[in-house]
Amino acid sequence: MSPMNSCRLLPAILLLPLASCPSTMQDPIQTVRSGVFGQAPSGEDIHWYELRNSSGMIACVHNWGATLYELHVPSAIGRTADVVLGFDDMDGYLSEDNQYFGCTAGRYANRIAKGRFSIDAKTYQLAINNDPNHLHGGEHGLDKVIWTAAVASPSSVRFSYTSPDGEEGYPGEVSIVVTYTLTDTNALVIEYEAETSAPTHLNLTHHSYFNLSGAGSGTVLDHELQLFASRYTPTDGTLIPTGEMKPIASTPLDFRTLKPLRRGAEALAASAALGIDHNFIIEGTQGAMRTAAYLHDPASRRSMTVNSTEPGLQVYTGNFLSGQTGKSGQVYPQRSAVCLETQHFPDTPNQPNFPTTLLLPGDTYTQHTEYRFAW
Ligand code: BGC
């Protein structure tokens, strides 16, 4: 990874107006740099936006899939590093190598058994794109559409998308707004809001792959994880929940105290998930902001705390990463990153005991999640 520490090296001429910005600018929103990232298959331009904070963090997002593609975090003992996996260009994002890197996943993040659910006695069949199930919204989920971007404040970018009625088989026209904010207290905050024209199921998540030593710097097996969860939702051989909610005590998933990811990932290497790929039930009340997870990297001494209003957290240790080439020629082997996806439980539309994902006309879906860094 080149140490350029910004979304794009801009031609000097483009940098000039910024460099000469007076400290009392008329329009503070102009402080968010942006430019063209590449082109969507339709030929439409995809734009990048750069958020910076006062302690040197930089977050870069683009409007293909409302995606975070760089996140630069300083270090107390070394250089700033980009801690999320991603690609330099649209070729990467459009390729098979893109396993939902940094995207907004939906309409239903995670799996729905056999891609099927019923609402009011009507059955909906979705794409089977993760045989035999539906995963992350289907063939052309929210990660593969162009979102409308707007700079919302000097520290935030808002992405909007209206998913037409019937898109990917889901009922209702759903209007979604996802706002990324980088705070001066070192949190990347992601806020979601959505409304529907007809009853539907909605489950949104953020799908960054984190490596706190820096993307492309080997596995995350020595990262230490603490989960604020004492139960999980066991799954069958196709990673669909059985409907049970079981204690993690005495299982390889017991991360109630800080321990290396290696302990769980290696113990579960021979399972269908090839490692950790499980939904944990976050303690406390759904809807209230609370801590779901704490991740610490002893090598770089960076840490990340995940706070969320969601009931569940999918911990995924990059078991299906395949050594693809990412940003600046970095290689991403199996377990070279971990996803901490705040969400509702997988397959909720078919699981009467799970907190509902049904969204009705007149109701507003909301989610507030933050990834807070320290170093
Ligand atoms: C899922 C994994 C899946 C991955 C795809 C994760 O959210 O839990 O099972 O393979 O997404 O990138």
Boltz pocket constraint, residues with backbone or C-beta under 6 A from the ligand:
constraints:
  - pocket:
      binder: B
      contacts: [[A, 99], [A, 100], [A, 110], [A, 239], [A, 277], [A, 314], [A, 316], [A, 320], [A, 339], [A, 341]]
      max_distance: 6.0
